Amino acid sequence: MKKSLSVFLFFVFFAVASGFGQESKLTTGVIAYDQGRYEEAIDKIREAFAKPELLKPKSKAKGYYYLTQSLYKIMTTESLLKAHGEKYPNIENLTYEAYKNAVDNLANAGGDKGSFSTGLEFIKQNLFVVFINKGTMIYSAVKDGDKDMEVKLKEAKEYLLKASEINPDNYRSTLALGYIGLRMNDVAGAIQSLEKSLTIYEDKAKTANVDSTMANAYLNLSNLYLEQKNTAKALDAVERGKKAFPTDAGLGRQELAVYQGDPSYLQQALGKFEESLKKNPKDETVRVAYAEMLIKSGKNEEGTAEYKKVLEINPSNKYANLNLGAHYVNTAAAINEKLKSATTDEYEVLNKQIVENFKLAYPYIKKIQQLEPKNIEWVNQMIQITSYLMIDDESMEKEMMMYDQLKKDLQK
């Protein structure tokens, strides 16, 4: 009985002694930290955590706090990082893991909880900056077509995810994750990150200042929803953007583009275009799009009139010339289809209509060909048009031969 008791006492003594040993190592680590010997502090605290079950909860809180502080000191002190960098090749992540453990154990810190909280809050803010800067730096350096593009973007993503975990109330890290999603063709991921970023940004309690760069976030989100053919959400993204940035021209154009892309929104689209043109009647891009919408809705005369208004402002507007010329060419092509089933009497009338439409198309397609002289498509169009116009105008034969020669030259 005495022997058993002595054995029991031995185990109790051994356990106490072992626990004391781990506590002693932790204390040695804290003293080393206080004396500026951060490498030694890290080593001793790690030794203490080799058997965490032998440490008191309060000691664990203290250990993780001073481990975080020691790693942070080396990470942010140039001379120390230069001296010990090889020993801690991934020091940002080591500091982050220590920080997380310190936060998880903070409740057990007892009387040190207040001072630990203050120290960890300071590290939190600085760690966030470290991770977001590292992530955005890697992201910005990646060029399209880079053979290691995907690997580098994933590396940037890991840093930004940690930044987001450290400070979930900051919209910048999730914004950057959204742009990484865009470059990695991860539509779902990009939408999720941009939505999260914009939700945080829209919370005035979390966002102190207006950030004009966020207008692009709304634009990109709208375009992503358009890729999914979700017009309602694409419009919602634009409306949110316009609420935040009411004078942003890009968001105004995006709204029109969204309406323009969905036939079911045709009537609303026409109203939006008219409203936009009242504000800025000299906006060529909007007027061209409005003209296109009018023609789509069957209002051909109104549509062609809008194209001509653009050309009065700018005779070299590529899209007004192209769309107006194409409208007349397409009209001629539609009439040409009718010729297949036309009677003899109808044939001459329809053929004249084809020629008339080619006459109308002629100056606009010719202007496009002059604007893009090496584009063989416009040369082919001019060959087709002049070959029809030869019926009423002999001078067109010479012009057709000129375009035919130009085509041969371009094909060499």
Salt bridges, closest charged atoms under 4 A:
GLU39 OE1 - HIS84 ND1 3.35
GLU39 OE2 - LYS87 NZ 2.94
GLU40 OE1 - ARG37 NE 2.62
ASP43 OD2 - LYS87 NZ 3.09
GLU47 OE1 - LYS44 NZ 3.97
GLU92 OE2 - LYS134 NZ 3.22
GLU97 OE1 - LYS100 NZ 3.99
ASP144 OD1 - ARG183 NH2 2.95
ASP146 OD2 - LYS152 NZ 3.00
GLU150 OE2 - LYS154 NZ 3.46
ASP169 OD1 - LYS206 NZ 3.28
GLU195 OE1 - ARG240 NH1 2.97
GLU202 OE2 - ARG240 NE 3.04
ASP203 OD2 - LYS206 NZ 3.94
ASP211 OD2 - ARG172 NH1 3.43
ASP236 OD2 - ARG240 NH1 3.85
GLU255 OE1 - LYS242 NZ 2.77
GLU255 OE2 - LYS272 NZ 3.29
GLU275 OE2 - LYS279 NZ 3.88
ASP283 OD2 - ARG253 NH2 3.09
GLU292 OE2 - LYS296 NZ 3.76
GLU306 OE1 - ARG287 NH1 2.48
GLU306 OE2 - LYS309 NZ 3.26
GLU337 OE2 - LYS340 NZ 3.04
GLU348 OE2 - LYS352 NZ 3.92
GLU356 OE2 - LYS359 NZ 3.61
GLU372 OE2 - LYS318 NZ 2.76
ASP392 OD2 - LYS359 NZ 3.72
GLU399 OE2 - LYS366 NZ 3.30
ASP404 OD2 - LYS408 NZ 3.66
ASP409 OD1 - LYS412 NZ 3.59
